C-alpha cells in the first residue's frame, strides 16, 4: 500500500506541531519560504511514512492530506 502525504505549502504557517507528533521523525520545516514568508512543513522521507495521520489531526489549519492507495 502506497501512502501519499501532501502539504498545502501556501497555507502552512510553520507552527511545527506536525513535526512534533510524527512518530517516524520524517517531517521538518522547508528551507524555502512560502508565499506568506513562512517555512512550511515537508516530509523528508515519504517512503517512511506509515500513514498514522497524527500530523493531519494536529494541524490547526488542516493543510495536510494523507491518501492511501
N, CA, C and O of each residue as an XYZ file, in Angstrom:
276
protein
N       0.849     -1.175      0.000
C       0.000      0.000      0.000
C       0.896      1.240      0.000
O       1.786      1.376      0.839
N       0.649      2.128     -0.943
C       1.401      3.379     -1.030
C       0.677      4.480     -0.247
O      -0.552      4.551     -0.237
N       1.449      5.315      0.392
C       0.898      6.429      1.169
C       1.424      7.725      0.570
O       2.627      7.882      0.360
N       0.511      8.650      0.297
C       0.871      9.937     -0.284
C       0.530     11.034      0.721
O      -0.636     11.255      1.047
N       1.548     11.705      1.196
C       1.403     12.778      2.174
C       1.644     14.100      1.458
O       2.707     14.304      0.873
N       0.656     15.007      1.501
C       0.806     16.297      0.833
C       0.495     17.432      1.806
O      -0.329     17.296      2.710
N       1.173     18.542      1.593
C       1.012     19.742      2.403
C       0.614     20.886      1.483
O       1.158     21.010      0.385
N      -0.315     21.714      1.906
C      -0.659     22.923      1.151
C       0.357     23.985      1.567
O       0.160     24.693      2.555
N       1.432     24.087      0.812
C       2.573     24.953      1.164
C       2.166     26.391      1.440
O       2.671     27.016      2.372
N       1.256     26.914      0.633
C       0.913     28.331      0.760
C       0.046     28.643      1.979
O      -0.072     29.804      2.372
N      -0.562     27.616      2.579
C      -1.392     27.840      3.768
C      -0.678     27.479      5.068
O      -1.152     27.828      6.149
N       0.450     26.787      4.977
C       1.187     26.363      6.164
C       1.865     27.570      6.818
O       2.495     28.386      6.145
N       1.720     27.666      8.154
C       2.319     28.756      8.920
C       3.609     28.335      9.623
O       4.206     29.129     10.350
N       4.037     27.107      9.414
C       5.285     26.647     10.002
C       5.257     26.534     11.514
O       6.270     26.790     12.166
N       4.128     26.158     12.085
C       3.994     26.091     13.549
C       4.752     24.909     14.157
O       5.025     24.894     15.357
N       5.086     23.930     13.335
C       5.837     22.731     13.740
C       5.070     21.749     14.604
O       5.677     20.823     15.143
N       3.770     21.906     14.758
C       3.004     20.928     15.533
C       3.089     19.547     14.892
O       3.259     18.545     15.587
N       2.971     19.496     13.581
C       3.040     18.205     12.891
C       4.411     17.562     13.071
O       4.516     16.349     13.256
N       5.450     18.374     13.017
C       6.812     17.876     13.204
C       6.950     17.235     14.587
O       7.603     16.203     14.740
N       6.336     17.852     15.575
C       6.479     17.379     16.958
C       5.761     16.061     17.236
O       6.131     15.354     18.174
N       4.746     15.711     16.447
C       3.984     14.489     16.736
C       4.298     13.319     15.805
O       3.782     12.220     16.006
N       5.120     13.533     14.810
C       5.418     12.448     13.859
C       6.225     11.347     14.546
O       7.337     11.596     15.012
N       5.673     10.127     14.612
C       6.387      9.046     15.291
C       7.620      8.564     14.525
O       8.505      7.942     15.112
N       7.686      8.843     13.235
C       8.824      8.419     12.413
C       9.880      9.515     12.271
O      10.954      9.275     11.721
N       9.578     10.715     12.765
C      10.511     11.853     12.705
C      10.941     12.160     11.276
O      12.124     12.360     10.999
N       9.962     12.194     10.369
C      10.267     12.448      8.957
C       9.729     13.791      8.469
O       9.794     14.086      7.276
N       9.200     14.602      9.377
C       8.705     15.919      8.993
C       9.675     16.987      9.481
O      10.295     16.851     10.536
N       9.791     18.044      8.698
C      10.688     19.149      9.034
C      10.163     20.408      8.358
O       9.258     20.348      7.525
N      10.737     21.538      8.724
C      10.385     22.779      8.040
C      11.287     22.947      6.834
O      12.491     22.702      6.903
N      10.692     23.367      5.728
C      11.423     23.575      4.483
C      12.405     24.733      4.648
O      12.170     25.637      5.449
N      13.469     24.709      3.915
C      14.435     25.804      3.973
C      13.953     27.017      3.187
O      14.410     28.137      3.415
N      13.023     26.785      2.257
C      12.475     27.876      1.444
C      11.139     28.339      2.019
O      10.343     27.532      2.499
N      10.909     29.631      1.965
C       9.661     30.214      2.483
C       8.536     30.080      1.457
O       8.779     29.989      0.254
N       7.298     30.070      1.960
C       6.134     30.050      1.074
C       5.761     31.493      0.711
O       6.492     32.427      1.041
N       4.634     31.670      0.040
C       4.208     32.994     -0.438
C       3.974     33.985      0.707
O       4.087     35.195      0.514
N       3.650     33.471      1.897
C       3.392     34.346      3.042
C       4.637     34.588      3.894
O       4.578     35.304      4.893
N       5.761     33.994      3.502
C       7.005     34.193      4.221
C       7.293     33.178      5.306
O       8.285     33.306      6.024
N       6.435     32.160      5.441
C       6.645     31.114      6.439
C       7.419     29.959      5.818
O       7.362     29.743      4.607
N       8.137     29.224      6.649
C       8.788     27.991      6.199
C       7.798     26.851      6.419
O       7.559     26.464      7.563
N       7.221     26.306      5.355
C       6.203     25.262      5.502
C       6.800     23.903      5.860
O       7.979     23.639      5.623
N       5.976     23.072      6.422
C       6.382     21.714      6.761
C       6.478     20.875      5.497
O       5.726     21.076      4.544
N       7.411     19.934      5.503
C       7.594     18.999      4.398
C       7.934     17.627      4.972
O       8.388     17.501      6.109
N       7.707     16.623      4.167
C       8.096     15.265      4.532
C       9.453     14.998      3.875
O       9.577     15.063      2.653
N      10.462     14.699      4.688
C      11.804     14.494      4.156
C      12.059     13.055      3.711
O      13.059     12.784      3.045
N      11.172     12.133      4.069
C      11.312     10.733      3.666
C       9.924     10.121      3.452
O       9.444      9.366      4.297
N       9.279     10.445      2.325
C       7.912      9.961      2.083
C       7.767      8.440      2.157
O       6.716      7.944      2.564
N       8.783      7.709      1.778
C       8.707      6.244      1.803
C       8.595      5.702      3.228
O       8.110      4.588      3.426
N       9.035      6.469      4.211
C       8.992      6.020      5.600
C       7.661      6.337      6.289
O       7.431      5.895      7.415
N       6.791      7.092      5.630
C       5.504      7.459      6.229
C       4.637      6.226      6.422
O       4.473      5.420      5.505
N       4.078      6.084      7.630
C       3.231      4.927      7.939
C       1.738      5.263      7.843
O       0.894      4.395      8.064
N       1.413      6.511      7.516
C       0.022      6.906      7.336
C      -0.779      6.976      8.617
O      -1.992      6.768      8.595
N      -0.136      7.263      9.727
C      -0.837      7.296     11.020
C      -1.771      8.499     11.147
O      -2.698      8.481     11.956
N      -1.531      9.540     10.354
C      -2.350     10.760     10.313
C      -2.233     11.629     11.554
O      -3.046     12.534     11.744
N      -1.248     11.381     12.399
C      -1.054     12.234     13.575
C      -0.815     13.676     13.158
O      -1.317     14.603     13.792
N      -0.056     13.860     12.102
C       0.244     15.210     11.622
C      -1.019     15.929     11.147
O      -1.238     17.096     11.471
N      -1.831     15.233     10.391
C      -3.058     15.834      9.864
C      -4.046     16.159     10.979
O      -4.746     17.169     10.910
N      -4.109     15.324     11.993
C      -5.040     15.544     13.102
C      -4.666     16.759     13.945
O      -5.544     17.474     14.430
N      -3.363     16.995     14.122
C      -2.937     18.101     14.992
C      -2.852     19.435     14.245
O      -2.802     20.486     14.882
N      -2.835     19.415     12.940
C      -2.683     20.642     12.156
C      -3.870     21.583     12.377
O      -5.005     21.213     12.075
N      -3.630     22.797     12.900
C      -4.734     23.718     13.184
C      -5.382     24.298     11.935
O      -6.489     24.833     11.999
N      -4.694     24.193     10.796
C      -5.227     24.768      9.561
C      -5.640     23.719      8.533
O      -6.013     24.064      7.412
N      -5.578     22.461      8.901
C      -5.982     21.349      8.025
C      -5.336     21.431      6.647
O      -6.025     21.367      5.629
N      -4.017     21.572      6.616
C      -3.325     21.700      5.337
C      -2.665     20.395      4.901
O      -2.030     20.344      3.848
N      -2.810     19.346      5.699
C      -2.145     18.072      5.408
C      -3.176     17.049      4.934
O      -4.226     16.863      5.549
N      -2.843     16.390      3.821
C      -3.714     15.362      3.260
C      -2.928     14.059      3.173
O      -1.775     14.041      2.741
N      -3.564     12.976      3.588
C      -2.939     11.655      3.506
C      -3.851     10.769      2.674
O      -5.036     10.613      2.969
N      -3.268     10.191      1.622
C      -4.014      9.267      0.764
C      -3.319      7.915      0.787
O      -2.096      7.827      0.682
N      -4.114      6.872      0.925
C      -3.579      5.520      0.883
C      -4.102      4.842     -0.369
O      -5.308      4.807     -0.615
N      -3.178      4.300     -1.161
C      -3.566      3.603     -2.393
C      -3.493      2.109     -2.210
O      -3.784      1.358     -3.141
